[in-house]
């Protein structure tokens, strides 16, 4: 999983997707040099019998289908192996807006996976949404009372320091490292809001279906 950006912003978005601060470890930032088992891979190669055993890809998923398939294989007692010798080069997004949109879609895809497999959820999956909710809540509180500005400033300072550290320790030109914090923040906000939107949409859709079922039952009894 190696970003091969050609423009400056493509290199920046590729660096963000390979940063542990950006993705919280896992597949995107995995650089172990020996073959090893992992939870998921992107665009993997699969044995046909294994795919058939778990029902293949869920074609209704536009995002998250890799994670859903790989989790199904793991639950079926199989193993996903990352082979560093099989290098996968890809062209990263060409703008911060496109990167944020990509992770907005990923956040909604994560909700679809968790809806089918609740045991897939990890605490780190909730971190971007928790960050978005906390900053939004503290910002609203700061508008009401000056006391609310203090915890907001503290949180933004800590988060900003983490982003700055990621930029300073990254490999690349000074312009790329300067923009890296913005790219990582775009990923976090996009993913966090996308997951919140997906959860709200799922909840509202469920309520709508329940209301329809209640109305049908009422019409039938009448």
N, C-alpha and C positions, 0 to 999 in steps of 0.2 A: 504494500500500500504506500506508494511513493509519489508525492505530488511532483508534477513536471510543468510548473508554470512558466510561461514565456514572457508575459508582461509583469511589471512591478506588482500590480494588485493581485494577479494570479499567484505570484510567489508568496505574497502576504497571506492570502486566504489559504494557500496550501500549508504554510507554516502554522497557521492557527489550528487547522484540522489535525496537525501532527503534534500539537503542544499538549502536555499533560494538564496544564492549567486550562486549556481550551476544552479538552474532551474528557478530562478526569482519568487518564490512563486508558487501558483497554486497547482495542484493536488498532485504532488510528495512530496511537503513539507507541505501539509495540515494536521494539527494535531488537528483540532477542535474536541471537545469531544461530540458534539450534531449533530444530523442529520441536514444537510443544503444543499441548492441547489448549484451546481457547473456548470462550463462550460463543463467539460468532466470528464470521468473516464476511467480507463483501465480495460479491461476484465469485463465489467459490466453485470448485469442481466437485461433483457428487457422483456417487455410484447410483445407477439406475434403480437397483433393488431397494436401496435405502430411501430414495425419493418416493417410490411407490408405497413403501411400508408406512410412511407418515402422511400420505395424501398429497405430496408435492407442494408447490408454492400456492399460497392463497392468492388467487388472481384478483380478488376484490381489493387487495392492499396495493395502493400506489407507492407507499413508503412503509418501511418496517418489515417488508416481506422476507428479507434475508434473516433478520433477527427471529422472526416467527418460525421460519423453517428450521433454522439451526437449533432453536430451543426445543422444537419438536423432536429433532434427531437426538439431542442430548437426553430428553426424557424417555426416549425409546431405547436408551442404553448404548447409544453410539457415541462416537468421538469426533470432534471437529479439530483438525490439526492445522496449525499455521506453519507453512513451509517457506522459510526466508529465501530459499534459492529460487522460488517462483515469484519473481518481482512483478508487481502490478503498477504500471505507471498510469497516471490519470491527469486530466487537465482540470485544475481547480476553477472555481467561479471567478469571473473577471471583475467583480465589484463587491463592495461591502454590502450593498443592498441585496445583490443576488445571493450572497452568503447568508444573510439574515433570513431571506426567504427560504433558502434550502433548509435551514435549521428550524424554521417555523413548520415546514412540512414534516421534518423528522420528529418534532415534538408531537404533532398530531398522530403520526405513525406509531409512536411509542404508546400512546393511549390505546390504539387498536390492538397492539400486541398484548398489553397488560390486560385488556378486557377479555381476550381469549385465554391468556395464561397469567393469572394474578401472581403466581409464584415466580414469574420472571422479574418482577419489580425489585430494584435495589435502592437503597437510600440515596445514592449519588444521582439516580435518575430524577429525583425530586429537587435537587439542589438549585438548578436554574429557576424553576417556578417559585421556589421558596424565596430566592433572591429578588425576583420581580415583585412578588407580593409584599415582601418586607420593605423594599424601597418605596413602593407605591403607598403603603400604609403610613410609613414614617413621613413621606413627603406631604400626605394629606394632613397628618397631625401637625406638621410644622407650619402649615397654613393657618391652623386654628390657634396654636399656642407656641411662643418662642422656645419653650422647653423641648418641644418635639424636634427642633433643629439639631440639638446636640447628638442624639443617637443616630440621626440621619447622616450628619457629618462624619461621625465615627465609623459607620458602616462603609460609607463611600471612600473614606481614607484607607481603610483596610483592604477593600476590594481594589481600589486604585493601585495600592502598593503591590498587590499580587499580580495585577496586569503589567505594571511597570517592571517587576522582576522577571516576568516571562519575556518581555521585550529585550531587556538587558542581557539575558542569558541565552537568547536564541542565536542560532547560526544564520548569518546572512548580512546583507549590506545595511548601512545605518538607516537608510530610508525605510527598508522593510521592517527593521526592528522598531522603528519609531511608530509605524502604523499597526504593528502587531497587536498592541493593547486594544485598539479600536475594533480590530477584526474579531478578537476573542470576545469582547463585550457584545458585538453584533450577534455572534453565535449564541451566547448565553441568553440574551434578551429574546432573540428569535425563537430559540428552543423553548424557553420558559413560557413565553406567551402562547406559543403554538400548543404546548401541552395543556395549558389552562383552557384555551379555546376548545381544544378537542374534548377535554373532560366536560366542559359546560355544554357543548353541543351533544355529547353522548347522553348527558343527564336530561337535557330538554327533549331530545328525541325519545328517550325512554318514557318520560312523562306524557308526551303526546301519544305514544302508542298505547300506554295504559288508559288514557282518557278515551281513545277510540274504542278500545276493547270494552270499557265500561258502558259506553254509549250503545255499542252493538248488543251487549247483554241486556241493557235496559229496553232497547227496541224489540229484542226477541221475547222478553217477558211480557211486554205490553201486547 
